């Protein structure tokens, strides 16, 4: 991380380190009811914390580049942050458009794009099928970097949790089974995280 962004990185690191794990019951066919990573609750926590630290959220993409999406998740002082918990294919959209912003010196909030930070979850978390995970993103970015596809500085951040221990979590139940963002209940609980059978296996969540 460039030393000019030490304060910004401190804000990002503190928020993500202090964040409790958010989990929910899956609404996906085949794994319905299983305990999985909750992207909605996680996004809400991150957004509130970043805004508190002076980050702007959902900044519109300039009209000439709107074909690449409507907005970027967060920006401040030349940094773009993308929170990527959706389908793995969107990682390339995030990085490609960030490369365009970097080379075009596109400004967000008065600063040209100098750095992009991608935040995603680790493989260890049970999650909806086909959603991006850190190890997968790392492999993609390593291959792209090897052949110098991108010039924009990129930092990949993975969300992990301690394994074979009991951790505090936030459990959320939503108003409908499919794609709801309306919270019925959200409570603090304890969860035992049990390591999977292999390095490629998801962990098991045992709610207490």
C-alpha positions in Angstrom: 0.0 0.0 0.0 1.4 3.4 -1.0 2.5 5.3 2.1 0.2 8.2 1.0 -2.8 6.0 1.8 -1.7 4.8 5.2 -4.6 6.6 6.9 -7.2 5.2 4.5 -5.8 1.7 4.8 -5.9 2.0 8.6 -9.6 2.8 8.3 -10.3 -0.1 6.0 -8.3 -2.6 8.1 -9.9 -1.6 11.3 -13.4 -1.9 9.9 -12.9 -5.3 8.4 -10.9 -6.7 11.4 -13.5 -5.6 13.9 -16.5 -6.7 11.9 -18.4 -9.8 13.3 -19.2 -12.6 11.0 -22.7 -12.2 9.4 -24.5 -15.5 8.5 -28.0 -16.5 7.5 -30.0 -19.5 6.3 -29.6 -20.2 2.6 -32.5 -19.6 0.3 -30.9 -21.4 -2.7 -32.4 -24.6 -4.0 -30.4 -27.7 -2.9 -29.0 -26.0 0.2 -32.1 -24.3 1.5 -31.9 -23.7 5.2 -28.2 -24.4 5.5 -26.1 -21.8 7.4 -24.1 -19.7 4.9 -22.3 -16.4 4.7 -24.6 -13.4 4.7 -23.5 -10.8 2.0 -26.4 -8.4 2.7 -25.6 -8.1 6.4 -21.9 -7.9 5.7 -22.4 -5.1 3.1 -24.6 -3.1 5.5 -22.0 -3.3 8.2 -19.2 -2.3 5.9 -21.2 0.6 4.4 -22.1 2.1 7.8 -18.5 1.9 9.1 -17.0 3.3 5.9 -19.4 6.2 5.8 -18.6 6.9 9.4 -15.0 7.2 8.4 -15.7 9.7 5.6 -15.9 7.3 2.6 -18.6 8.1 0.0 -20.7 5.2 -1.2 -22.4 4.3 -4.5 -20.6 7.1 -6.5 -22.0 7.3 -10.0 -19.8 6.3 -12.9 -19.3 9.1 -15.4 -21.8 8.9 -18.3 -19.3 8.0 -21.0 -18.5 4.8 -19.1 -21.9 3.9 -17.8 -22.0 0.8 -20.0 -19.7 -0.7 -17.3 -22.2 -0.2 -14.5 -24.0 2.5 -12.6 -21.6 3.2 -9.7 -18.6 2.2 -7.7 -19.1 0.9 -4.1 -16.8 3.4 -2.2 -14.3 6.1 -3.0 -12.0 8.4 -1.2 -8.8 10.3 -2.1 -8.2 8.4 -5.3 -9.0 5.0 -3.9 -11.9 2.9 -5.3 -13.2 0.0 -3.1 -15.4 -2.7 -4.6 -17.1 -5.2 -2.3 -17.4 -8.4 -4.3 -19.7 -11.1 -2.9 -21.6 -11.8 -6.1 -20.9 -14.1 -9.1 -17.2 -14.6 -9.7 -17.5 -13.2 -13.3 -18.0 -9.7 -11.9 -14.5 -9.6 -10.6 -13.3 -9.0 -14.2 -15.9 -6.3 -14.7 -14.6 -4.5 -11.5 -11.0 -4.8 -12.5 -11.4 -4.0 -16.2 -13.4 -0.8 -15.5 -11.0 0.2 -12.8 -8.2 -0.1 -15.4 -10.1 2.1 -17.7 -10.7 4.7 -14.9 -7.0 4.6 -14.1 -5.8 5.1 -17.6 -8.4 7.7 -18.4 -7.6 9.5 -15.1 -11.3 9.4 -14.3 -12.1 11.4 -11.2 -14.3 10.3 -8.4 -15.0 13.0 -5.8 -12.4 15.2 -7.3 -9.5 12.7 -7.3 -8.2 10.7 -10.3 -8.3 6.9 -9.8 -5.0 5.7 -8.4 -5.8 2.5 -6.6 -8.5 -0.2 -6.5 -9.2 -2.4 -3.5 -11.3 -5.6 -3.9 -12.9 -7.1 -0.8 -14.2 -10.7 -0.9 -14.9 -13.6 1.3 -12.6 -16.7 1.8 -13.4 -20.2 0.5 -13.8 -21.4 4.1 -17.3 -19.9 4.3 -20.3 -21.8 3.0 -22.0 -19.5 0.5 -24.3 -19.4 -2.5 -23.1 -21.2 -5.5 -20.9 -19.5 -8.0 -20.1 -16.5 -5.8 -16.6 -15.2 -5.8 -14.1 -16.3 -3.0 -10.7 -14.9 -2.1 -8.6 -17.8 -3.3 -10.3 -17.9 -6.7 -9.9 -14.1 -7.1 -6.2 -14.4 -6.2 -5.6 -17.0 -8.9 -7.4 -14.8 -11.5 -5.4 -11.7 -10.5 -2.1 -13.6 -10.5 -2.6 -14.8 -14.0 -3.6 -11.4 -15.2 -0.7 -9.8 -13.5 1.8 -12.3 -14.9 1.0 -11.1 -18.4 0.6 -7.4 -17.4 -3.0 -7.1 -18.4 -3.5 -4.3 -15.8 -1.5 -1.3 -14.9 -3.8 0.0 -12.1 -2.6 -1.0 -8.7 -4.9 -3.6 -7.2 -5.1 -4.8 -3.6 -7.1 -7.9 -2.9 -8.5 -8.3 0.6 -9.9 -11.6 1.9 -12.4 -12.0 4.8 -11.4 -14.9 7.0 -12.4 -16.2 10.4 -10.7 -18.3 13.1 -11.3 -22.0 12.7 -12.0 -24.7 15.3 -13.1 -22.2 17.8 -16.3 -20.3 18.9 -16.7 -16.8 17.6 -19.4 -14.1 18.0 -21.7 -13.8 14.9 -24.7 -11.8 13.7 -27.6 -14.0 12.6 -30.2 -12.4 10.4 -33.5 -13.7 9.2 -35.0 -11.9 6.2 -38.7 -11.2 5.4 -38.8 -13.5 2.4 -36.9 -16.6 1.2 -35.5 -15.2 -2.0 -33.3 -12.1 -2.4 -34.8 -10.1 0.4 -33.0 -7.3 2.1 -35.8 -6.6 4.6 -34.7 -7.8 8.0 -37.2 -9.7 10.2 -34.7 -10.4 13.1 -31.0 -9.7 13.6 -29.4 -11.0 16.7 -26.0 -11.7 18.2 -25.1 -15.3 18.7 -22.2 -17.6 19.1 -21.0 -20.0 16.4 -18.6 -22.9 16.4 -16.5 -22.9 13.2 -15.3 -26.4 12.3 -12.6 -26.9 9.7 -13.6 -28.8 6.6 -12.2 -32.2 5.6 -9.7 -30.8 3.2 -8.1 -27.5 2.2 -10.7 -27.2 -0.5 -13.7 -27.9 1.8 -15.9 -25.3 3.3 -16.1 -25.1 7.1 -19.1 -26.2 9.1 -21.1 -23.7 11.1 -22.6 -24.9 14.4 -24.9 -22.3 15.9 -24.9 -22.2 19.7 
